[in-house]
């Protein structure tokens, strides 16, 4: 059901994006030669045996000669744009849900395509294309595709309200999956779903108000509803009663209605769940974590190495000054090494500038930090407020123990406690720990609720992308100013 709609939307967007990219380059060409720089002398090199030169109209017309010359580049550019968008998953519904985020994904895709096109032009010497036209094309394509997507979604929503481009959905059951389906329909209205209603189970009473407003009958009314309403798809959200489900499937087959089943284990599944196949046997993967993908690991690791090297080189004078201040402020070592739990629950030594007076190792590893902690040195208070004490952790990143972005690592003593208290806490260790993270951006630093940190960390893990990492890094400094560390 959802897959078919996504494929239709993907095809529609592909045709629209191809047209916008192609005409953006042609419009950019016209703007360059006839609007912004009309006085500039125009040079065109068309191959002598070009088919177009066989026609006097095109041969003698400067304007059409320009368009023909740049049309070749326009076709390559437009095809490249579609391939880049497909490769970067732009056409996934979750990526085009929020306009601001969609714009960033479009911008990224256009930049990648232009880099590829410029590389092509570097080796292609048949004609010298204007680089200014590339700039105009970049602006026109980004804005044009964004507005094109927006108009398509608005048009589909309009058709849905008119009863066109829709598939009528009926839900049977009020289990947890029903709430998720309602959220999906509400979120992705532009996919053209029309919910007819929900049929309840016999024993259900205290229903969620969101579900209650859609109730049109009970499960006994199924044959009647299927006969009276034009139902395209029946979604079954019942728990455990497989004989009943089998009976419902037979009813749907009799009426020629598509029947979809929500599995019982929906409560422990995430939106990243997927189906794998092993010799014809379907296997449900409950949590498909992007950073378990080898390609994504390579991209993130490359980014971590480059970024941490840049930070270390530029912050080296600051780190030397901090080292001197730490040494003269109180007796003890410059650096503070402490065991933390990282990727796959492995222990590593985290390195920081020392911000506390030297204390017993057991006390250090088992005492929770707090605001106005008397163990913190005067220079340590400043370093913690500004998070400058964490600069040496970029060496942890270079070593491979940490990443620039990820869940903050915790001490083994507290990990043992938290995993029995907080549900899903250990999922944080499915990726490398980070110097900064989504939880920190949301203000969950220092003495803040553990539940909120876990929720934010899991959201990051399940929604990782390089663009998300860059966004978090750019937001880190404003977040530190707004919510300074303690």
C-alpha positions, 0 to 999 in steps of 0.5 A, a space after each residue: 500500500 505505502 510502497 505503491 504510493 511512494 513509487 508513484 510519487 517517486 516517478 512523478 518527482 523524477 519527471 518534474 525534477 528532470 524538467 526543472 533541472 533541464 530548463 533551469 540550465 537553459 533559462 540560466 543561459 538566456 539570463 547570462 547572454 541576454 539579460 545580465 551580460 548582453 554586450 558580451 561577445 558570444 563564442 560557440 563551437 559546434 562540431 562541423 558535422 553536427 546534424 543541427 547545422 544541416 538546417 539553415 534556420 538553426 545555423 543562422 540563428 544565434 539564439 537557437 545555436 546557443 540553446 542547442 549548444 547548451 541543451 547537450 549539457 542540460 540533458 547531462 545535468 538533468 539526468 545527473 540530478 535525478 541519479 543524485 536525488 535517487 542515490 541520496 534518498 530524496 524521494 523517501 516520504 520522511 525526507 520530504 515531510 518538513 519543508 526546511 529539511 527537504 530544502 536542505 536535502 535538495 540543496 545538498 543534491 544540487 551541489 553534489 550534481 554540480 560538482 560532478 558536472 564541473 568535473 565532467 566539463 574539466 575533461 570535456 574540451 569540445 566546447 567551453 561552457 560559461 561557469 556563470 551559467 552554472 551559478 545561475 543554474 544552481 540557484 534556479 534548480 534549487 528554488 525550482 525543485 523545492 517549489 515544484 515539490 511543494 506544488 505537487 504535494 498541495 495538488 495531491 492533497 487537493 485531489 484527495 479532498 475531491 476524492 481523486 487519487 485516493 485509496 480507501 482504507 478500513 482498519 480492523 482492530 485497535 491495537 498499538 499499531 492502529 495508533 501508528 497507522 493513524 499518525 502515518 495517515 495524518 503525517 503523509 496526507 500528500 500520499 492520497 490515503 482516505 481513511 473510511 473508519 475503524 472497526 473495534 474488537 468486542 472487548 475494547 472499551 477505554 479507547 484512545 480519543 484519536 481512535 474513538 473518533 474514527 469508530 464506525 462499528 465492530 468486527 461483526 460489521 466487517 462484511 456489511 462495511 465491505 459491501 456498502 463502502 468501496 474499500 480498497 485496503 483492509 488493515 488488520 490490527 488484531 493480537 494473537 488470534 490467527 484463526 480469526 485473522 485467517 477468516 478475515 483474509 478469506 473474506 477479503 479474498 472473496 471480495 477482492 480486497 487487499 488485506 494487510 496485517 500489522 504484526 503483534 510485535 509492533 510495540 517493540 518495532 521502530 520505523 527503521 524495521 525492515 524485512 530481510 530474506 534468507 533462502 526464501 525465509 522472511 526475517 524481520 529486522 526490528 531496528 535497521 541502524 544506518 551506521 551498521 551499513 559499511 558505506 555509512 561507516 566509511 563516510 562517517 569515519 572519513 568525516 571524523 578524521 578530517 574534522 578532528 584533524 582540523 580542530 586539533 590543528 587550529 586549537 593546538 595553541 589553546 590546548 597548550 595554554 589550557 594545559 599550562 593553566 591546569 598544571 599551575 592551578 592545582 597539583 595533579 596531572 594535566 589530563 584526566 583519563 577515565 573508563 567509558 563504555 563505547 561502541 558495542 559495550 566496549 570499554 575505552 579510556 576517555 581523555 579530558 583536561 582535568 577539572 577536579 582536584 585529584 581524588 580517589 579513583 573509586 570515588 571518581 568513577 562512582 560519584 555523579 557530577 552535580 551543579 556547584 560541585 566542590 571537587 571542581 577547581 576554579 579553572 575547571 569551572 571555566 573549562 566545564 562552562 565552556 566545554 573546553 575540557 573536552 577538546 582532547 577528546 578529538 584524539 579519542 576520535 582520531 584513535 577510533 574510540 569515539 565519533 565527533 557526533 554521537 551519544 555521550 559515553 558513560 562510566 561502566 558503574 552507571 551503565 550497569 545501573 541505568 540498563 536495569 532502570 531505563 528501557 532501551 538504554 543499552 541501544 545507545 551503544 549500537 554506535 560510537 559515542 560522540 563529543 557532541 550529540 542530539 541530546 546536547 543540542 536539545 539541552 539535555 546536559 549535566 543534571 538533566 533527566 536520563 529518559 530525555 537523553 535516551 530518547 534523543 540518542 535513539 532518535 539520532 541513531 535511527 535517523 543518522 545521516 551525514 547532513 544530520 551530523 553537520 547540522 548538530 555540529 553547527 548547532 553545538 556552539 549556540 547550544 553551549 551558549 544557551 545551556 552551558 555545561 556544569 
